[in-house]
Every structure is written in structure tokens, then in C-alpha cells.
Amino acid sequence: MLKKVFIIGMVLIWSVGAWAQPPNGERKGPSQGGDFQKQRAEQFAERLELTEEQKVKFDEEKVRFHKESQPIMNQLREKKARLQTLVSSDEVKRKEIDQVIEEIGTLETSLLRARTNHQITSRAMLTDKQKVIFDKHSSRRMGPAPHGKGDRKG
């Protein structure tokens, strides 16, 4: 009897999990990648009420920024993978770990400079009214990343 109850319970748990999955592997929200980001960028451009000339300049600046930041991001990923390899190794090499940590810090500083320069350059293309909207949006993005718990107390 207990075995039957256990089997029925497992089937119910499995079926609930199956129903919770979207059909055909469809995903909604941030996990969609490029389409989601493109949609967010378009919504932001609408909120700013950009002129066609501003849209062109923003696109050019975005391409310039991505060309500058992509190699830094790639190097940063490589260094973080190297750090993980070193830390999880049986033979811990403190000097090499410290060196990789320093390199990661240097790359993160370079990336922050590139992002800040991109933000300043983009902001300079805007009218005063647009700057208010841009600053409000940027201040939310520059804050700490949410991890699902927010600022709960207690």
C-alpha cells in the first residue's frame, strides 16, 4: 500500500513539473536574449522620443561601444575561467591565483570605463527633457543587480 502511494505521489510531482514547462521549449522574458534586449531598447527609445537623427547616432555609438567592449568581455570570461581552474586544482598556486585576480580587476576597470564613456557619449546626444528620462533609467541600471529577494527585512 505504501509503495502505491509513493508511486502515485511521484507521478503527481512529475506531471506538475511537466505542465509547468512551456510548450516546444518556448521561453518568455529575459531568457529570450537578443529579441528581448532589442525590444527593451526600442521601448526605451520610444520613451525618450528620439528623433531619427538621434536614433542613427545612438546606433553608431552602440556599435562603437560593442566593438570596444567585446574583446574586454571575452578576456574577462577567459580570466574568470582560468581562476576557477586554478582554485579548483589539487595543487593551489597562490601567486598565479593572485595574478589572475589582478588581471580580472584590471579588465573590470577597463570595462567600467568603457561603459561610463558610452553612457556619457549617449547622454550628450539628448535634449534636457530626454536627459531626465535617461538619467532616471540609468540610475536604476547602475544599482545593485536584483537577486530575487529585494530589500526584505526580517
C-alpha angles and dihedrals in degrees: 000000000000090000091055092050090050092050092048090048092051092049090051092049091048093048093050089052091049092051091050092061119090115246120264093004093291115163131199129202132013095348089072090081119196098019092052093047092047090050091050091049091051091049090050091049089051091051090051090047091223120196118234089255091053091049090055092048092047091051091050091049091048091053091047091050094048091050089052098042102039096074090047091050091049092051090046091054090048092050092048090050089049090050091051090050092050094046094048094046120112090232108055113209106196096185093053092044091052091048092052090047089053090049090050090051091051092050092047089051090051090049092049090051091051092048093047091048089049091051093048092046092048093047091052089064093062137090119241092261092050091048090060091055092042093050092048091051094043094050090057092050095047094055125090115301113254115246098190098269102076119190098323117162124210 
